[in-house]
């Protein structure tokens, strides 16, 4: 099917297979669909959130993928967080709606935010360096950016890494973790003791709050930290970042080859597997769940694309064109990223290559 046909099929799947209703515009103006609060499916989803157990509808995401062998054609993609969902009524009905030959099933495993990992030693500050707070697991420095309003220089990572899943506040110290202190540099004291080799390099400036409510829709897991004076930076690691990509469909048509650099797995290569992925429900580190729409799913090659500790890494094409900000991984090898344009607009920053 063509791109417009896939978008129409997504809408029909949410209406007829999930029992959801249109609830205003989502990413890129495409209608968003939510469970009606007074419906049976709405009650199951809400009860699951209250009890910490996701309903089946929260474990099936719907996006668009390339037709194998013909990237000019696309198929509907159902991303499942458990293999037992292959025969779930929602999945069977969705395949009827889209057509069995135009609906791909992807068993990804549970979607969770990448947690802590041994960050190693990184000096000076660069893309892929381990950054975070004294009281939360670290993430990856995604990219350097400039605040559109003030012109302040800083860097972007996930809300989880820099704001501890909404618990942070502007002005909180942000540390460069696992970095050997240079002569004369002071190390930052950490929560209940000092983290060895940690040094404050920035202050939290803003973050996009994550909505974990049953009817909430998120498009970005991101935060911006302002650099403090005198911090040495090395911005080139993936390549020269260019402008944000246009239509997400072009990612499928261009062959989908992408790379990322993160503290846990360093530089890895992969391919864009699914775009405009809606109803992606991830587990929050602080407990509970959050739904994300309009996401990009990336599959690794011979090795995993990302692992714990890589949350916040920039996903880019091999020529350095930014694609998205990685915020979740799965046991099945997929990694999820928020589209770069949404990240920049949500945080009101501009990406740049040199600090």
C-alpha positions in Angstrom: 0.0 0.0 0.0 1.0 3.7 -0.3 1.7 6.0 2.6 -1.8 7.5 2.7 -3.3 4.0 2.6 -1.2 3.0 5.6 -2.4 6.0 7.6 -6.0 5.3 6.8 -5.5 1.6 7.8 -4.0 2.7 11.1 -7.1 4.8 11.8 -9.4 1.9 11.0 -7.4 -0.5 13.2 -7.6 1.8 16.2 -11.4 2.3 15.6 -12.5 -1.2 14.8 -9.8 -3.5 16.3 -8.9 -1.5 19.5 -12.3 0.2 19.9 -10.6 3.6 20.3 -12.0 6.9 19.3 -10.4 9.9 17.6 -9.2 12.5 20.2 -7.8 15.4 18.3 -4.6 15.7 16.2 -1.5 13.8 17.1 2.0 14.1 15.7 2.2 15.7 12.2 -1.6 16.5 12.4 -2.5 12.8 12.1 -5.6 12.0 14.3 -4.8 10.5 17.7 -6.9 7.6 19.0 -7.6 6.9 22.7 -9.8 4.5 24.6 -13.1 6.1 25.6 -13.1 6.5 29.4 -16.7 5.1 29.7 -16.1 2.1 27.4 -15.1 -1.5 28.3 -11.6 -1.1 26.8 -11.2 2.3 28.4 -12.0 0.8 31.8 -9.5 -2.1 31.2 -6.7 0.3 30.3 -7.4 2.6 33.3 -7.7 -0.4 35.7 -4.4 -1.8 34.4 -2.7 1.5 35.0 -4.0 1.7 38.5 -3.0 -1.8 39.3 0.4 -1.7 37.6 -0.6 -4.3 35.0 -1.1 -3.3 31.4 -4.1 -4.3 29.4 -3.5 -6.1 26.0 -4.4 -2.9 24.2 -1.4 -1.3 26.0 0.9 -3.9 24.7 0.2 -3.5 20.9 1.6 -0.5 19.0 0.7 0.4 15.4 3.0 2.0 12.9 4.2 1.9 9.3 7.0 -0.2 7.9 8.6 -0.8 4.5 7.4 -3.6 2.2 10.2 -6.2 2.1 12.0 -5.8 -1.2 10.2 -2.7 -2.2 10.8 0.4 0.0 8.4 2.5 -2.2 5.5 0.5 -0.8 4.7 0.3 3.0 2.8 -2.1 5.2 1.0 -1.6 8.5 3.2 -2.8 11.4 1.9 -4.2 14.7 4.6 -4.1 17.3 3.8 -6.6 20.1 5.4 -6.6 23.6 4.7 -10.4 24.0 4.7 -13.3 21.6 1.4 -14.6 23.0 -0.3 -11.5 21.5 0.1 -12.9 18.0 -3.4 -14.5 18.3 -5.0 -11.8 20.3 -8.4 -10.6 18.9 -7.0 -7.1 18.4 -4.2 -8.5 16.2 -6.5 -10.8 14.3 -8.9 -8.1 13.6 -6.2 -5.6 12.6 -4.8 -8.1 10.1 -8.3 -8.5 8.6 -8.6 -4.7 8.2 -5.2 -4.2 6.7 -5.0 -7.4 4.7 -2.7 -10.3 5.8 -0.1 -9.5 3.1 0.0 -5.8 4.1 0.3 -6.2 7.8 3.7 -7.1 9.5 3.9 -8.5 13.0 7.0 -7.5 15.1 7.5 -9.2 18.5 9.7 -6.7 20.3 9.4 -7.6 24.0 8.6 -5.2 26.8 9.5 -1.6 26.3 11.5 -0.1 29.1 13.7 3.0 29.6 17.4 2.1 29.3 18.7 2.0 32.8 22.1 2.3 34.4 25.3 0.8 33.0 29.0 1.1 33.7 29.7 4.4 31.9 33.4 4.0 31.6 35.7 7.0 31.1 34.9 9.8 28.7 36.8 13.1 28.5 36.2 15.7 27.1 32.4 16.0 27.0 31.1 14.6 23.7 28.1 12.9 22.0 27.5 9.6 23.7 29.1 10.6 27.0 27.4 9.4 30.2 25.5 12.2 31.9 22.9 12.4 34.5 22.0 13.2 38.1 23.6 12.3 41.4 20.3 10.5 42.5 19.2 8.7 39.3 20.7 6.2 36.7 22.7 8.0 34.0 21.9 8.3 30.3 23.7 9.4 27.1 24.5 12.9 26.0 22.4 13.0 22.8 23.5 16.2 21.1 24.6 19.8 21.8 22.0 22.5 21.4 21.2 26.2 21.8 18.2 27.5 23.6 16.1 29.5 21.1 14.9 32.1 23.6 18.1 32.8 25.5 20.9 31.6 23.3 22.3 29.5 26.2 24.5 26.5 25.1 23.9 23.0 26.5 23.0 19.5 25.6 19.9 17.3 25.3 19.2 13.8 26.8 16.1 12.2 28.1 13.8 13.4 30.9 14.7 10.1 32.7 18.4 10.9 32.7 18.4 14.6 33.4 15.1 15.2 35.3 14.6 11.8 36.9 11.1 11.2 35.3 9.6 14.6 36.2 11.2 14.7 39.7 13.8 17.3 38.7 13.7 21.1 38.8 15.4 23.9 36.8 18.9 24.5 38.3 19.5 20.9 39.4 23.2 19.9 38.9 23.9 17.6 35.9 27.0 15.5 36.1 29.4 14.0 33.6 29.7 10.5 35.0 32.6 8.1 34.8 34.9 10.9 33.7 38.4 11.1 35.3 38.8 14.5 36.8 41.4 16.7 35.2 44.1 18.3 37.4 42.6 21.0 39.6 39.0 20.0 38.8 36.6 19.5 41.7 34.4 16.4 41.8 30.7 16.7 42.4 29.4 15.1 45.6 26.6 12.6 44.9 23.5 11.4 46.7 24.5 9.5 49.8 28.2 9.7 48.9 30.3 10.7 46.0 30.2 9.1 42.5 33.8 8.3 41.6 35.0 10.5 38.7 31.8 12.5 38.5 31.9 16.2 37.7 29.2 18.8 37.4 29.1 20.1 33.8 25.6 21.6 33.5 22.4 22.7 35.1 18.9 21.4 34.2 17.2 24.1 32.2 13.9 22.5 31.1 12.3 19.1 30.3 9.1 17.8 28.7 7.0 16.3 31.4 6.0 12.6 30.8 2.2 12.0 31.2 1.5 8.6 32.7 -2.2 9.0 32.9 -4.4 6.5 31.1 -5.6 9.1 28.6 -2.2 10.8 28.2 -0.2 10.9 25.0 3.5 11.7 24.9 5.6 12.4 21.8 9.0 13.2 23.5 11.1 12.0 26.4 13.6 14.8 26.5 15.4 17.4 28.7 17.8 20.3 28.1 20.7 21.1 30.4 22.7 24.4 30.2 26.5 24.0 30.2 28.5 25.8 32.9 31.5 27.9 31.9 34.8 26.3 31.1 33.6 22.8 30.1 35.7 21.2 27.3 33.5 19.7 24.6 34.1 17.5 21.5 30.9 17.6 19.5 31.9 15.3 16.6 31.3 11.7 17.1 28.5 10.5 14.7 29.4 13.1 12.1 28.4 16.6 11.2 24.7 16.9 12.2 22.6 18.5 9.5 19.0 19.7 9.4 16.2 17.5 10.8 14.6 15.1 8.3 11.3 15.9 6.7 8.6 13.3 6.2 9.2 10.2 8.3 8.3 8.1 5.3 11.5 9.2 3.6 13.4 7.3 6.3 11.9 4.1 4.9 12.6 5.0 1.3 16.2 5.9 1.8 17.3 2.5 3.0 16.9 3.2 6.7 20.5 2.8 7.7 21.2 4.6 11.0 23.9 4.8 13.7 24.0 5.9 17.3 26.7 6.4 20.0 25.9 5.7 23.6 27.9 5.0 26.8 26.9 1.3 27.1 27.4 0.0 23.5 29.4 2.9 21.9 28.8 3.2 18.2 26.3 0.8 16.7 24.5 0.5 13.3 20.9 -0.4 12.6 18.0 0.2 10.3 14.7 2.1 10.8 12.1 -0.7 11.2 8.9 1.3 11.9 7.9 4.9 11.8 4.9 6.9 13.2 4.5 4.2 15.8 1.5 5.0 18.0 0.2 3.5 21.2 3.7 2.5 22.3 3.4 2.0 26.1 6.6 2.0 28.0 7.4 1.2 31.6 8.5 4.2 33.6 11.6 3.8 35.9 9.7 5.4 38.8 6.8 3.0 38.3 3.7 3.1 36.1 3.4 3.4 32.3 3.4 6.1 29.6 2.0 6.0 26.1 4.1 7.5 23.2 2.8 8.3 19.7 4.7 9.1 16.5 7.8 7.2 17.5 10.6 5.6 15.4 11.6 2.0 16.0 15.2 0.9 15.1 16.5 -2.7 14.8 20.1 -3.5 15.2 22.2 -5.6 12.8 24.5 -8.4 14.1 24.5 -6.9 17.6 21.9 -5.0 19.6 21.4 -1.4 18.6 21.1 -0.1 22.2 21.3 -1.5 25.7 20.9 -0.2 29.3 22.7 3.1 29.7 22.1 4.3 26.1 18.9 6.3 26.8 19.3 9.8 25.4 21.6 8.8 22.5 21.1 10.6 19.2 20.0 8.3 16.3 21.3 9.6 13.0 21.8 8.5 9.4 25.3 7.5 8.4 25.8 10.9 6.9 25.0 12.5 10.2 21.5 13.6 9.6 19.6 13.5 12.9 16.6 11.1 13.1 15.6 10.9 16.8 16.4 10.7 20.5 16.6 7.2 21.8 14.5 6.7 25.0 13.5 3.0 25.3 14.9 -0.5 24.5 13.3 -3.9 24.4 14.3 -7.5 25.2 13.6 -8.3 21.5 16.3 -6.0 20.2 14.2 -3.0 19.1 15.0 0.6 20.3 12.6 3.5 20.3 13.3 7.1 19.5 11.4 10.3 19.6 11.6 12.1 16.2 14.2 14.8 16.3 12.0 17.6 15.1 9.5 16.9 17.9 12.4 16.9 20.4 13.7 20.3 19.3 10.3 22.0 19.3 9.3 20.5 22.7 12.5 21.8 24.3 12.7 25.0 22.3 16.2 24.4 21.2 18.3 24.2 18.0 20.7 21.4 17.4 24.2 22.3 16.4 27.5 20.5 15.8 30.0 22.8 17.6 29.6 24.2 21.1 
